[in-house]
Amino acid sequence: MNSLSNAETSEVRRIVTTLTAPHACAVVRASSQSINNTTSTQINFLAGATVVVDTDGMFDTSSPAKLTVKHQGLYLLGAHVTWANNGTGRRDLYIDVNSSSIVADRRDTATGLGTAQSVSTMVSLDVGDVIEMTVYQDSGGALDATTVGGGPKLWVVRLT
């Protein structure tokens, strides 16, 4: 019976790890981001970003509003934002894939309360697909997407 060489053993480990490792990324913006009135805006994770996990190199600081898929598969995507207190208008949260919205939440606001929004969905993604978190508000002036509740945050996990 022949045994594997060290190089062959290393290659087998690399292949098994690639096939079984969770492909996941989660980023959190550590500071508030001002969102202009009536303007769809991508959350920029470079400003004080905390990379909670990035097992697949999906987050690149040269494109701080995007996560790029490295392996084809079925993914769970999620996003969360909490808005500064303001009782005027509506708030929208979107997850976009390749610049097209795939899941959204729209809310009217309540006086004296901040608005928190979360969305998630499962979607088949291909290598090179780009995931972004976009927000919108129409309070009458600029309004912060705040760090209350640990966000804004965007995450992606490959399921299969």
N, C-alpha and C positions, 0 to 999 in steps of 0.2 A: 504494500500500500504506500503510495507516494503522499507526502505532505506538501502543503502549500509553502512557497517561499515567503519571506517577509514582505516582499513587494506585492505578491499575489494576495496575501492576507490583508494588507493595507487597502488594496483595491476593493476587495470584497466588503470590508468595513465601510469604505466610502460609499459604495453602491447601496448597501443596506441602510445606512444613515440617510442617504438622499431619498430613498423610497419610503422610509418610515418617519422621518423628522416632520414635525408639524411646520407647515409653511404659514407663518403668522407675522403680523406686524400691528403694533398699536402705538400711536403717537398722541401726546397730550400737549396742548399749548399751555405754557405756564404763566402767561400774562394775558390780560384782556386784549381784544382786538376791536377797534372802532369800526363800525359798519355804517357807511353812509346811507342816508334816507333813499328809499326806492332804487337801490342798486344791488343787484345780485353780486355777491362777493365770495370768493374762495377763502376758506380759513388757511392762513399761512402758519405752518407749524415751525418755521425756523426761529421765530422770536421766542426764545426761552423754551424751546421744545424739550419735552421729556420723551425719549424713545423707551417705552415700557418694555417692548419686545420687538425684535426684528430678526427672525431666524433666517430670512431669505434675501436680505438686502433690498427690500422694497422701498424704503425711505432713503432719499438722496437729498442732501442739503442744497444741491444745485437746483432742485425742483421742490421747494419746501411745501407746496400745496398738494403734492401728488404722491400716491403710492403706486408702484409699477409691479404688475404680476410677473413672476419669474417661472411659474409652473402652471400648466393648464389644469383645470379641475373645477369642482363645485366648491364655492366659497360662501362663508357667512360674513356679511359686511355689516358694520354698525357705526353710528355716529351719535354724539350728544352735544348739546349746547344749552347754556343757561344765559338768558338775557338780563341786562340791567333793568331795574324797576322802571316801568313806564306803562301807563294804562291806555295809550293811544295806538291804534292801528293793529296790524297783524304781524306775525313772525312765521317765517318759512325755514325749513331745514331740508336739504336734499343730499342724497348720495348720487354722484354722477359717475358713470363709467364711459370713458372715451367721449366726454363732454355731453352725454345724454343722461338726463335724470332717470334713475331706475326705481327710486323710492323717495317719498316726501312726506312731510308733516306740515300742515298749515294750521295756525291757531290765532284766534282773536285774543287780545290781552285783557287782563283784569286790572282795575285800578288798585294801586298799592301792592301789587304782587309782581315778582319776577316771573318770567315764563321759562320753563324748562322743556326741552324737546329731545326725544330720542327716536331713532329709526333703526331698523335692521331688516335684512332680507337675505335670501340665498339666491345665488346666481352662478351660472357657468361662465368661467372666464378663460381667456386664452393668454398665452405668453405675450407680454407687451401691453396688455390692457391697462389703462390708467384710471385709478380711483381717486375722486376728489370729494371734498365736503364743501357745499355751497350754502350760504345763508342769505336771507333777505328780510328787510324790515321796513315798515312805512310809518314810523312814529312821528314824523314831521321834522326830524333832525337826526344827527348821527347818534348811534346807540351802541353800547359795548356788548359784545359777546364775552361774558365774564368767565372768571376761573371758579366761580361758585359751583359746587358739585363736581369739582375735579376736571373741568373741561375748558375749552372745547376739546373733544377727542374723536378720533377716527380709528377704527380697527378692522382687520381682515384676517380670517382664519380659513385655511384650506381644509375642507371636510373629506374630500375624496379626490 
